[in-house]
Amino acid sequence: MKKILFLSFFIIFLGDIYGQKPYVKPEFAKNWSNPGKHPDHIVLNFSDDPSSTISVTWRTNKDVKSGYAEIAKATADPKFIAERRTYDAKTEVFDFSDVVQNGTFSDEKVDFDDLYSHYHSVTFTDLNPNTVYGYRVGDGKIWSEWIQFKTASNKPDPFSFLYVGDAQNYILELWSRLIREGYKKAPNASFIIHAGDLVNNAHNDHEWHEWYMAGGWIHRSLPSLSIPGNHEYRPQVQKDLDEKISRLSIQWNHQFTFPDNGVKGLEETVYYVDYQGVRFIGLNSNLMIEEQTVWLEEVLKNNPNKWTVVVYHHPLYSASRGRDNVELRSKWKPIFDKYKVDLALQGHDHAYTRGRVSSYEENLVSGQNTKNLTGTVYVVSVSGGKMYPLKDGWNQYDALRDRAGQNMQLFQVITVDGNKLSYQAYTAIGDLYDSFDLVKGENGLNSFVERKYEAY
């Protein structure tokens, strides 16, 4: 096994510096992450109208050359499966035989046959709103279990969703407890937002397998809305290393089926979804910022929803030292202000920060009054096991930082109910760490109400 360098800001892994027993990184059996004939890496995604469609993607080995998915309205009677519809899957060959660091942690030579697999995807259509369905995937003989999900309502009914920052490191070891605790805290959540850096090494199939194993059946039953972070971009082939070029994770477009309504050249990394009165906009903060800025303004200009949530990786207002994304702030913040974006969900900085700008009309810091009008609320959060130290506040940016913390794995539960958006951040052991409400007035401006949280 390759040796792993543990930096001083990584949590709990300082070993006997503090008299603790040194931490030993777990090893994995050879070929542990390789696919077989049985479907794995099953994940649900929104790819169109979530009240009438949903997409599912899964993986098999190269011997499974075609795939199928079946779906039926779920009932208490197990005979609901008799009414199933069968869809032919789109099947793609996944070849990472020439990928640099192609997914093994072992120094042993990789079996050439292990470098090929198949990804299968289906988009279920003509579904009824606000309805529980069961589905399964397979090759016609070998099938997954029947898995349940619920379609969105076609009107602005109340709902909740989960939001997590970077999983990235110690994914199976430590991110697993976080995402499972999140599901326990919000079992009726409608979907999960992942704000980038799902893995540490973009093309590493072993790490992606950890992500799927850690989330398990949660990925199969709660749709994911994910955007790429900087760690989803790495050199893919030797020429890229020589020319210092990074490319999107070779797995990304194979394993996710996101909406095709974004910027050309950034397919399935830039998109929007309308869900029960909220427009969710995913941005790719790694490249093509100018093109996204033009697209973003159009998407916000033609937004019929009451609420707007944007998600991207690199923060406009950073949480950690030595980081400042000036270009993103100069390009995107004026548009957020102009179109009254309510909430910006970010990752990257491996610490926690939550703050806001004042009302969109004033665009100045408005002080500590907890019931004042507020502009966009910005959040940075981390869900994995890698931690960075905090930086100073945001005063130099004309923004107010209300809450900040470090060395904590966190997940967020966000609920939208009519004119109120409620936000709660929890630790990995389920303690409430941060909480606030946004209350939308008749003029479209939000009042900010800070709630009680734990004093860490």
Sequence and secondary structure as in RCSB ss.txt:
>XXXX:A:sequence
MKKILFLSFFIIFLGDIYGQKPYVKPEFAKNWSNPGKHPDHIVLNFSDDPSSTISVTWRTNKDVKSGYAEIAKAT
ADPKFIAERRTYDAKTEVFDFSDVVQNGTFSDEKVDFDDLYSHYHSVTFTDLNPNTVYGYRVGDGKIWSEWIQFK
TASNKPDPFSFLYVGDAQNYILELWSRLIREGYKKAPNASFIIHAGDLVNNAHNDHEWHEWYMAGGWIHRSLPSL
SIPGNHEYRPQVQKDLDEKISRLSIQWNHQFTFPDNGVKGLEETVYYVDYQGVRFIGLNSNLMIEEQTVWLEEVL
KNNPNKWTVVVYHHPLYSASRGRDNVELRSKWKPIFDKYKVDLALQGHDHAYTRGRVSSYEENLVSGQNTKNLTG
TVYVVSVSGGKMYPLKDGWNQYDALRDRAGQNMQLFQVITVDGNKLSYQAYTAIGDLYDSFDLVKGENGLNSFVE
RKYEAY
>XXXX:A:secstr
       TTBSS  GGGGT          TTTT   SS EEEEEE  S TTT EEEEEEEETT    EEEEEE  
SSGGGGGG EEEE EEEEEE TT TT S  SSS   GGGGEEEEEEEEE S  TT EEEEEEESSSSB   EEEE
   SS   EEEEEE B  SSIIIIIHHHHHHHHHH TT   EEE S SSSSTT HHHHHHHHHHHTHHHHHS EE
E   GGGEE  SHHHHHHT  EE TTHHHH    S S TT TTTSEEEEETTEEEEE  TTS HHHHHHHHHHHH
HT  SSEEEEE SS SS  BTT   HHHHHHHHHHHHHTT  EEEE SSSSEEEEEEE TTT S   S TTSEEE
EEEEE B SSB   B   SGGGT EEEEEE S  EEEEEEEETTEEEEEEEETTS EEEEEEEEE TTS EEEEE
      
